Amino acid sequence: MKKKEFGGKKMVFLAVCLCLVLTALIALFINKGYVQSIQDLVRSTTKSNISELTVSKAQYLDEKMHSELLSLQSLASSISMNGPELFDRTLVDEYSKLHRATNLWITDFSGNCWSVRPADEGGGFPEDESLSGAALRGETSISDTFIGAQGKRQVLFQTPLYEDGRVAGGLYVAHSVEMLQNTYGGTTYNDAGYSYVLDADGSIVLSPVRFSSLQLYSQFRQVLEMGGNSPESISAFMDAIRSSARGSAIFSIEGEEQFLSFVPLDEKPGWNFVTVIPLSMVEKDGTEIISLAVRMAAVVIAAILVTLALAVLMLYHGTKRRRESELYIQNIYQAISQNIDTVIFIVDDKTAQVEYVFENAQEVLGIPAGDFSSSDGRAAGEFQQALQTWMREERPTEKTVWERRFFNDRLGAYAWLKLTALPVTLRGEAKYIFAATDITQDRKRREDLNAAVAAAEQANAAKSRFLSNMSHDIRTPMNAVIGMSKLAEIHIEDRAKVKECLRKIEVSSKHLLNLINDVLDMSKIESGKMTLSAEPFSLPELIEGDLAIVQPQCLAKEQTFTVETKNIRHELLEGDPLRLNQVFLNLTSNAVKFTPEQGSITFIIEELPQRHMEYALFRFQVADSGIGIAPEFLPKLFTPFTRESSKTVNHTEGTGLGLPIAKNIVEAMGGQLLVESVEGKGTTFTVELEFKLPPGAEDELDGASVLKGLRVLLADDNPTDLELLKTYLTSFGMEVDAVRSGEAAVRAAGKASYALVVADWKLPDIDGMEVVRCIRAGGADPRAMLVTDGDGYMEMDSAEKPLDTILQKPIFKSVLCRSLVKIFSDRASEPADSSPQDVLSDRRFLLVEDNELNREIVVQIFELSGASVETAEDGRAGAEAFEASAPGRFDAIFMDIQMPVMDGYEATRHIRASGHPQARSIPIVAMSANVLAEDVRASRAAGMNAHTGKPIDMDDICRILKELLPGRGNA
């Protein structure tokens, strides 16, 4: 029995040995291929790492050169602001010392040159055009190397100096090549390799910092040829360098095979960075790794053999149940960890050692589970240390929960964790189970919910404030409308009383309309739907339109309104004239409202020095001598619906929307709106905006040739206006004699003959019109122009004005030129006694309007002015009425926008596309309650010629028709 048992054991033993031998042979066969693949992979990876190292060192050098150029440009900017001849020498000396420059020069086009150091110390200025000419051409660059002071090789960093936007000179800094070499280090790859910088033809710009006979060569081709390399491989390498390619090659240098990796430098075109590393070093790492792989394979084989042996031994030990139990528990842990977002730690109570961690630690916390149980110091991260400190120090006697915020340096973000600690006993030993759950998203959702609740509460509060403000501001003019309507009804027989009531109803209605427009504008802004157009516009025409609105308001309050212009060089600009006009009217109207009677308001228009050649920079200032703004209210000034609470302000009409709208428009245009105010003394609003210059902005003014050679007598007591007018008139080719009083002008006219007299209305002795009368009484008959600020001149009787034209301030060059050309070209002017509404007389219009009451109002108003009106109740009916009409029946079409069947846009497009002879020429005017800037642009895009809002404004309608309809003196 024993013998049989022994034989059975022997057979088992032999079977096990055979299995072991077969396993070892199979492992050796697999390992051979594995080692070869490792060898190939290591070699490829090492070459790739060397190429990345080359790129990294090249980037260091590029960043150094880029940094030096930026610093040099910054210094040049400081010098340019003062002018090349007025630079701060202390600043230049400090820059030279800080950047360890060999020398620093400043030159100009006159041949002047200033340097930080004398030529015998820092070397003379390199006169070679190829080295120093770039800066004078307006280029910032780095020169090729040259021999500088004490025979050392240097590199010249250079950048242009500007004065008034033009290149005025150059700023040059010489650095030794050692400075660049120190950037990327003398050696590389564990001191086994070194680096070159070559130019496009292979010349050595920067040689390696090492002792070698190769230092004698200036051409890298010579280095390669000395190594006995083939001409074909050398030529291929030189071609790659010349074409600024990147790559690698293997050459023999100094009797040893070398691996070369090369990349072009970005900051200096034509330069290439080359890393040279012995090929043996490249292979060395691979050999070590392969050796390690072989040893690991041996260990793996041994481990396999041992495992098989242990598997046999396990047949003789009763550990199977225990292992199955542990495996079962482990599987449970893994299954749990894969399905929850909580990381579980089991920590020994005595040693505080982490005995087990769920595998989801990597996914939840960004830390591998093994890092918590390792004792080799890998737990160096801030986040991991904080967690382990918490598990080590917290020892509650019962279940405890915390919520704490940590910075997770593994993920680079802050995280909120819900931490739970529970004391337990496992197999008779005291343990702690810690749980960490990432609740960052839950916390964020709670915070977002709280923020949403707060925002909703604020929105409700804002809505309540809005309704309160609107209720007050709407009811105020509505009360006037209703009240005055009732008074007009009571006094229906008193024509004067009714007329006064109607006037007040009109004022209140316009205020209510302005309120609605402001609310709509603010709604557009807050919803992010405000858009800006980009179209050419005339700054003088824009300002002229604003003055026509603001000056009557100032006259009514006996306020002095002054407009000044400074350094205006560009009058034709590109931007959104409607929005810009809205800003100016808001600011000037505010100034009028909050300035008491007989106060002063100044509107200054100044063109600043250009930042870019294709743009013009303007500053607009509106300053008043009004009530000012309290310092505590200034931070709230641009908050919608917010108004200062004071006795004066409370009695001033307004919604608190004008300034917020203006500020949003200015910022949308890329500018800024600033305010300065002293309570009781006045307020100044400053707007700075940059406008693109449209094509033709620099062209000469049309017709100026007719003025050339004419002699002008100019009289103005204001030195600024006198000099400005003289400059403009001289630029037209006119000969100008300037005086500062009326009597001096009369004396000058008695001594010489003048084709034109330009006189200011307000002169210190006699006014401008009296000057003209005296000159003409003496027998002379020059053309006469009066310059006025518009305050009091308009009150004079036209019969008292012996003038050819009037120039109203502010003075713009284009306006002055057009006025003079009109005088001397004998252009016919409109009759002085013509009425604005004469343009309606004997005209026939087509009115397309769906609202019956609106149709009735427009028809009656037009017919009272002598016009005939035919109507259509929707867009389709309007288009059909026009198409069916005879050519010339209608002078213009007034088109509503929002209508049933077919809206105004579609009706306009239908008319323009029809076959009617007037389809493309007949003027179409939008007459709509849609009055926002976007609505105006939409109407023009649909093919309409102009836009007027509702309620209708007859002055605006007459102005539009004068521009669109021919004849009767209208263009």
C-alpha positions, 0 to 999 in steps of 0.5 A: 500500500505504501509502495503504491502510494509512493508510486502515485506520489512519484507520478504526481511529482514527475507530472508536476516537474514536466509541467514546470519544465514546459512552462519554463520553455514556453516562458523563455520563447515568449520572453525572447520576442518580448525582449526584442519588442522592448528593445525596439520600443525603447530605442524609438522612445529614447529618440522621441524623448531627445527630439522633445528635449531639443524642442524644449531647449529651443523653446527656452531660447525662443522665449528668452529672445522673445522676452528680450524683444518685449522688454526692448519694445517696452523701453522703446515705447517709453522713449517714443512718448518723450521723443528720441532726443528727450529720453530718460537716460537713467531709465536706459542705464537701469535697463542696460544693467538689468539686462546685462547688455554689452551696450545700448544705442539710440539712433535717429535718421539724422545720423545721431547715435547715443550709447550707454557705454563708450565705444572702447568699453561696449564696442562701436555701433554696428553700421552694417545695414544688414545688422542694424537696418531693420529698426529704421524700417519699422521692424523689431528683430534680432541680427546675426552674430557679429564681432563686438567689444574685445573681439567677442561675438554678439547679437543685436536686438533692435526695435524702432522708435516712434514719434507722432506715429512715424518711425523716428529712430532705432533702439539697439541692445547688444548681448553676448552670445554667452547670454543666449547659451546660458538660456539652454545650458551648456550640456544635455542628456546627463552631460553626455550631449551638447547643442549648436545653433546654426543659421540657414547656410550651416554657419555656427551661430552658437557653439557648445560650451565645451573644450574641443578641437571642433571649436575651431570650425565656423561651418558645421559642414566642416565638422561633419566632413571631418567625421568622414560622413558621406557628402550625400548625407551631409547635403541632405542635412544642410538642405533640411537646415536651410529649409527650416525643417525639423528632424533627426540624423546620425553622423560620425563626429570625433570618431563616434556615432552621434544622434542629431536632433534639430528644430528651427527657432521661431524668434529668429528665422533662419536659425536652427537648434541642434542637439548632439548626443552620442548614439551609445548613450541613446542605446545605453538606456535601452540596454539597461531596460532590456537587461531589467526586462530579462531579469523581470522575465526571470523573476516572472518565470520563477514566480510562475514556478513558485506559484505552481509549486505553491499550487501543489502544496496547497493540496496539502493545506486546508487554506482553500476555504479561507482563500475562497472567503477572502476572495468572496469578501474582496469581490463584494468590496469591488462590486460595491466600489464600482457602484457607489461614489463613496470611498471606504477606508479601513484604518487600524485604531492603534497604528492609524495604518490604512489597511484597505481602500476601495478601488474607486479612490482613483475615480472619486478622489483622483488618488490611486488606492495603493497610495494610501496604504504605501509607506514609501513616502508617495503620499506627498500630495496636499490633498492626500496628506489632508485626508490622512491627517483627518483619518489619523486625528479624528477618533469619535466614539460614535458615528460622526459626519462632516462636510469640508472643503479641500483643494484637490491638487491631483485634479487642480480644483476645490472639492467638497467632501462629506466625511463619515467616521464609524468605530467598529470591531473586526476579528477582535481588533479596534478599527475605524471605517472612514467614508469620503463622498464627493458632494461638490456637484450636490453642493454646487446645485444647492448653491445654484438653487440658493443663488437662483432663489436670491436672483428670483427675489431680486428680480421680484424686487426689481419688478416691484421697483420697476412697476412703482417707477413706471406707475409714477412716471406714466401717471404723471404725464397721463394726469396732465393729458387727462386733466388738460383734456378736461380743462379744454372741454370746460373752456371749449369757447375760450380759444386761447385757453384751449390752445394752451391746454393742447400745448401742454397735452403735446408736451406731456405726450412727448414726455410719455413717448420718451419714457416708453422709448427709454424702457424699450431701449433698456429692455433691449440692452438687458436682454443682450439684443442691442446691435450696432450698425457700422455705416459712414456718417458726418460728425458735423451733421450729427452735432448740428442735429443735436444742437437743433434739439438742445439749443431751443431748450437752453434758450427757454431757460436762458442758459448759455450753451457753448460748443467747442471743437479741438484738433478735429482732423477727421469729420467723416467717420464710421459707426452707429450714428443713431446710437451715438446721437442717443448718447449725446442727446441723453447727456446734453438733455440731462445737463439742461434739466439739472442746470438752473436758469441762466446757467452754462453748459459746454459741449467739447468735441476733441480729436485725440492723437490716433492709436491706429492709422485706420481709426480716429480717437475722440473725446466728447465732454458735456460740462454744466454749472448745475446742481451736481451729484452727491458723492454717495450717489455717484456709484449708483448713477448708472443703475437703471430706474435709480434717481438721486433723492433730493428736492431739486431732482424730485421735481425734475422729470425723468425715469433714471434710464437715460444715463444707464442707456448711454453708458451701455451704448458707449461700452458696446462701442468699445469706449468708456463713459466717465463722470466727475461732479461737485455737488452745487457746482456742476457735473462733467461727463466724458465719453471716449470713443474710437471710430473706424475711418471709412474709405475717402475720409482723407479726401479733399473737400469738393469745390474748394478750388473755387476759393483759392486766391480769394482775400478774406477779412476775418474778425473774431475776439476769441483767440481760439476761434480766430486761429481755427478759422484762419487755419481752415481758410488758409487751407482752402487757398484763401489769403486771410487778414485777421483782426480782433475787433469790429472797428479794426475790421472796418479800418482794414476794409477801408485800406484794402479790397476783400472778397469776403468778410467773416465776422463774429456776431459778438465783438467787444465794440460793435457786433458783426452785422454792424461791421458788415453795414459799415464796410458796405456803407464805405462803398465796398460790397464783399460777401459776408458771413456771420459766425454765431453761437446760436443763442441770440442771433435767431431772435433778430428780424431777418430784414436786419441781416445784411449777410450772405450766410451764417456759420453756427458754432461749432466750427467744422472744416467741411461745413465752412467749406460748403458754406463758402463754396455756396456763396461764391458759386452763386447757388440758389437758396430756398425762399426765406418765407417758405413754410416747412409744410409746403412740401406737402402741397399738391402731393398725392400719397399712398398710406398703408395703415391697418389702424382706422383711427391712425388712418383718419389722423394722418389723412386729415393732417396731410389734407390740411397741408394741401396733400391728397391721400389714398389708403390701404388697410394692409400690406397686400392691399397697399402693394396691389394699389400701387401696382394698379396705379398709373405711373406718377400717381403717387409721390411717396408711400407711407408704410406701417410695419405691423399689419395683418395679411402682409407686414410692411417689410414684405409689402415693400419688398413686393413693391420693389420687385414688381414691374411698375415703372416706379417700383425702384424709384418711388420713396417709401417711408416707414411710419411705425411705432417700432422706433428702435435703432434695429427697427430703423435698420430693418426698414432700410434693409427691406427697401424703405428710404426713411423711417418716422415714428409714431405718434407722427411728427409733422416736422420730421415728415416734412424734413424727410420729404424735402430730402426725398422729393425733387423740386420746390428747392429740395435736393 
